[in-house]
Amino acid sequence: MTTTMGSASATGVPGILGRTRDLVQPALRKAVARLDESSRAQSAYHLGWTDCDGAPTAGNGGKAVRSALAVVSAQAAGAAVEIGVPGAVAVELVHNFSLVHDDLMDGDTERRHRATVWSLWGAPSAILTGDAMLALALEVVLDSGSPHTVPAARLLTETTRRLIEGQALDVAFEERDDVTVAECVAMAGGKTGALLSASAAIGAVLAGADHEVIEALTVFGEEIGLAFQLVDDVLGIWGDPAVTGKSVYSDLHAGKKSLPVAYATTHGGAPGRELAEWLAAPEPPDEAELARVAALVAAAGGREWAVAEAARRVATAEQALAPIPAGPRADLIDIARFIVHREA
């Protein structure tokens, strides 16, 4: 019998996120308990369950969009939500592996208003903790008991390879001042789109869904993944640090060739050319200079385009859900719309 998770809340945050979090969190905690003592402690801290001394906290570890998608995708295949839980745990672990490593690569000392793992325990510990979470993700899928573990495990490993490829491109782009929008979209498709796509399909794969359902969910996830990255890039320049937990103009300070920046430099006329000249300059900027550069990105159309493109991607994602039953489809649409209206 299929369990119904429900639709949106009145708060702007879809009710499905809270309900799936309540379903997935016990399984995620049980999985993390398998890790060695050091990796377990640092993972628990990173996930918001403890403070740096190991004392329990009220933190919840983020929005849990990916785990919600995995649970709802099982429903989309006509299965009980519980079928999607191992997939939900796995994609959360892969996501958080990437965040721990990403913080280290970017030199970020704060995430979600708390010190990052590497800044507390050092780079070697952060690398090992991230690796431990990644290995655990595959273990959870293989232990799911589903007769469809092999395709689910393959989906997870292919997704991780694509994620790493996208992250490698993101790092490489920091050394270039000629990155095109198409290159940025391809990078985002790996860095962000791949895991959201897998999240939206893995529950259905574990449930043994037919190809039409899995393909619809895969396309939906790819599109909302790109929307997610577009919004993330807007917040990385213009987001409120009190809400995002990152420093003001953080992406500009890091020299990231994000999607709004790539659009601005290639389609932005005189402001875009001025922006391109600034990107080629080696001097580290101060906050006043970063404010000027953010204004250039906006004047060159980068912010307006990114917001509009995110909305277009969500509309395309919603159209892909035609084969999905009404209940799960409504939950997936709620999640997609939340992605483009979030502030952190």
C-alpha positions in Angstrom: 0.0 0.0 0.0 1.3 3.5 -0.9 1.7 6.0 1.9 0.8 9.6 1.1 3.2 12.3 2.3 1.0 15.3 1.6 1.7 18.7 -0.1 2.9 22.2 0.8 2.8 24.0 4.1 1.7 27.6 4.5 5.2 28.7 5.5 6.8 28.7 2.1 8.8 25.6 2.9 7.0 22.5 1.4 5.5 20.3 4.1 7.0 17.3 2.2 10.5 18.4 3.3 9.7 18.1 7.0 7.8 14.9 6.7 10.5 13.1 4.6 13.2 14.4 7.0 11.3 12.8 9.9 11.2 9.5 7.9 14.9 9.6 6.7 16.7 11.0 9.7 16.6 7.9 11.9 18.0 5.8 9.0 20.7 8.4 8.2 21.8 8.4 11.9 21.9 4.6 11.9 24.1 4.6 8.8 26.5 7.3 10.2 26.9 5.2 13.3 28.7 2.6 11.2 31.6 4.9 10.6 34.9 5.0 12.5 34.9 7.2 15.6 36.6 10.2 14.0 34.6 10.2 10.8 31.4 9.5 12.8 32.0 12.5 15.1 32.9 14.9 12.3 30.0 13.7 10.1 27.6 14.2 13.0 29.0 17.7 13.5 28.8 18.6 9.8 25.2 17.3 9.6 24.2 19.6 12.4 23.5 16.9 15.0 26.3 17.9 17.5 28.6 20.8 18.3 32.4 20.5 17.8 32.7 18.8 21.2 30.2 16.2 20.4 27.3 17.5 22.5 23.9 17.1 20.8 22.4 20.2 19.2 19.0 21.1 17.7 20.4 21.4 14.2 18.9 19.5 11.3 21.7 19.7 8.7 20.1 21.7 5.9 17.0 21.6 3.6 17.2 17.9 2.8 15.8 18.5 -0.7 17.6 15.5 -2.2 16.3 13.0 0.4 12.8 14.3 -0.1 13.1 13.7 -3.8 14.3 10.2 -3.3 11.3 9.3 -1.0 8.7 10.9 -3.3 10.2 9.1 -6.3 9.3 5.8 -4.7 5.8 7.0 -4.5 5.9 8.0 -8.1 6.5 4.4 -8.9 3.5 3.3 -6.9 5.6 2.0 -4.0 5.5 2.8 -0.3 7.7 5.7 0.8 9.9 3.4 2.9 11.2 1.8 -0.3 12.9 5.1 -1.1 14.6 5.6 2.3 17.9 3.8 1.5 18.2 5.9 -1.6 17.4 9.0 0.4 20.1 8.2 2.9 22.6 7.5 0.1 22.0 10.8 -1.8 22.3 12.8 1.5 25.6 11.1 2.2 26.9 11.8 -1.3 25.7 15.4 -1.1 27.4 15.9 2.3 30.6 14.2 1.1 30.8 16.8 -1.6 30.1 19.7 0.8 32.9 18.7 3.2 35.4 18.5 0.3 34.0 21.6 -1.4 34.5 23.7 1.8 38.1 22.6 1.9 38.8 23.3 -1.8 37.2 26.7 -1.5 38.9 27.6 1.8 35.5 28.3 3.3 35.7 28.5 7.1 31.9 28.7 7.7 28.8 26.8 6.5 25.3 27.3 7.8 26.7 29.8 10.4 29.1 27.2 11.8 32.8 26.4 11.4 33.5 23.9 8.6 35.0 20.5 9.2 38.4 21.2 7.7 38.7 24.5 9.7 38.2 22.6 12.9 40.0 19.3 12.3 42.3 20.0 9.4 42.4 19.1 5.8 43.4 15.4 6.1 40.5 14.7 8.5 38.0 16.5 6.2 39.2 14.4 3.2 38.8 11.2 5.2 35.4 12.1 6.6 34.1 13.0 3.1 35.5 9.8 1.7 33.9 7.8 4.5 30.5 9.3 3.8 30.8 8.5 0.1 31.7 4.9 0.7 28.9 4.5 3.2 26.4 5.8 0.6 27.0 2.9 -1.7 27.0 0.5 1.3 23.5 1.7 2.3 22.1 1.1 -1.2 23.7 -2.4 -1.4 22.2 -3.2 2.0 18.7 -2.0 1.0 17.2 -5.4 0.4 15.7 -4.3 -2.9 15.9 -6.7 -5.8 17.0 -3.6 -7.8 20.1 -2.7 -5.9 22.5 -3.1 -8.8 20.9 -0.4 -11.1 20.5 1.8 -8.0 24.1 1.4 -7.1 25.2 2.0 -10.7 23.1 5.2 -10.7 24.8 6.4 -7.6 28.4 5.7 -8.8 27.8 7.3 -12.2 26.3 10.3 -10.5 29.3 10.6 -8.2 31.6 10.5 -11.2 29.6 13.3 -12.9 29.5 15.3 -9.7 33.3 15.1 -9.4 33.7 16.0 -13.1 31.5 19.1 -12.6 33.5 20.1 -9.5 36.7 19.7 -11.4 35.4 22.0 -14.1 34.3 24.5 -11.5 37.9 24.6 -10.1 39.4 24.9 -13.5 37.2 27.8 -14.5 38.6 29.9 -11.7 41.9 30.0 -13.7 40.1 31.2 -16.9 38.5 34.4 -17.9 36.8 33.2 -21.1 34.2 30.7 -19.7 31.1 30.5 -21.8 27.5 30.1 -20.6 27.4 26.7 -22.3 30.5 25.5 -20.4 29.0 26.8 -17.2 25.7 25.0 -17.8 27.6 21.8 -18.5 29.6 22.2 -15.3 26.4 22.8 -13.3 24.8 19.8 -14.9 27.5 17.7 -13.3 28.2 19.6 -10.1 24.5 20.0 -9.1 22.2 18.6 -11.7 23.6 15.0 -11.6 22.9 14.5 -7.9 19.4 16.1 -8.0 18.6 14.0 -11.0 19.7 10.8 -9.2 17.8 11.9 -6.1 14.6 12.3 -8.1 15.0 8.8 -9.7 16.7 6.5 -7.2 13.6 5.7 -5.2 11.8 4.7 -8.4 14.8 2.6 -9.4 14.7 0.8 -6.1 11.0 0.2 -6.6 11.5 -1.3 -10.0 9.7 1.4 -11.9 9.3 1.2 -15.6 11.5 3.2 -18.0 8.9 6.0 -18.7 8.6 6.8 -15.0 12.4 6.8 -14.3 13.1 8.9 -17.4 10.5 11.5 -16.4 12.0 11.7 -12.9 15.5 11.9 -14.3 14.7 14.8 -16.6 12.8 16.5 -13.9 15.8 16.2 -11.6 18.3 17.5 -14.2 16.2 20.6 -14.8 15.6 21.5 -11.2 19.3 20.8 -10.6 20.2 23.5 -13.0 17.5 25.8 -11.5 19.0 25.1 -8.1 22.5 26.1 -9.3 21.2 29.2 -10.9 19.6 30.3 -7.7 22.7 29.3 -5.7 24.8 31.5 -8.0 22.5 34.4 -7.5 22.7 34.0 -3.7 26.4 33.6 -3.9 26.7 37.2 -5.1 23.6 38.9 -3.8 22.4 36.7 -0.9 22.0 38.0 2.6 25.0 36.6 4.6 22.7 36.5 7.7 20.5 34.0 5.8 23.0 32.2 3.6 25.7 31.7 6.2 28.4 32.8 3.7 30.3 36.1 3.5 29.0 38.9 1.3 29.9 38.6 -2.4 31.5 35.2 -1.6 31.5 33.8 -5.1 33.0 37.0 -6.6 35.7 37.0 -3.9 36.6 33.4 -4.8 36.8 34.3 -8.5 34.1 31.8 -9.4 32.9 31.9 -13.0 29.3 31.3 -12.0 26.3 31.3 -14.4 25.4 35.0 -13.9 29.0 36.0 -14.4 29.4 33.9 -17.5 26.2 35.4 -19.0 27.3 38.9 -18.1 30.8 38.6 -19.7 29.5 37.1 -22.9 26.2 39.0 -23.4 26.5 42.1 -21.3 27.9 44.8 -23.6 30.1 47.5 -22.0 29.4 46.4 -18.4 30.2 42.8 -19.4 33.5 43.9 -21.0 34.4 45.8 -17.8 33.6 42.8 -15.8 35.8 40.6 -17.9 38.7 43.0 -17.5 38.2 42.9 -13.7 38.1 39.1 -13.7 41.5 39.1 -15.5 43.1 41.3 -12.8 45.1 39.5 -10.2 44.7 41.9 -7.2 42.5 40.7 -4.3 39.5 43.1 -4.1 38.1 44.8 -1.0 34.3 44.9 -0.2 33.7 48.2 -1.9 35.3 46.8 -5.1 33.2 43.6 -4.8 30.1 45.7 -4.5 31.0 47.6 -7.7 31.6 44.3 -9.5 28.3 42.8 -8.3 26.6 45.9 -9.8 28.4 45.3 -13.1 27.1 41.7 -13.2 23.6 43.1 -12.7 24.0 45.9 -15.2 25.2 43.3 -17.8 22.0 41.3 -17.3 23.5 38.4 -15.4 21.2 38.5 -12.4 18.0 39.0 -14.4 18.9 36.2 -16.8 19.8 33.8 -14.0 16.5 34.3 -12.2 14.5 34.0 -15.5 16.5 30.9 -16.6 15.8 29.2 -13.2 12.1 29.8 -13.6 12.2 28.4 -17.2 14.1 25.3 -16.0 11.5 24.7 -13.3 8.7 25.0 -15.9 10.4 22.5 -18.1 10.9 20.2 -15.1 7.2 20.4 -14.3 6.2 19.5 -17.9 8.4 16.3 -17.7 6.2 15.0 -14.8 3.2 14.2 -17.1 3.5 10.4 -16.5 3.7 10.7 -12.7 0.6 10.2 -10.5 -1.1 13.4 -9.2 0.0 13.1 -5.5 3.7 12.6 -6.0 3.7 15.1 -8.9 2.2 17.8 -6.6 5.0 17.1 -4.0 7.7 17.3 -6.7 6.3 20.5 -8.0 6.3 22.0 -4.5 9.9 21.1 -4.1 10.8 22.6 -7.5 9.1 25.9 -6.8 10.7 26.1 -3.3 14.1 25.7 -5.0 13.6 28.9 -7.1 12.2 31.0 -4.3 14.6 30.0 -1.5 16.8 32.6 0.2 19.6 30.3 1.4 
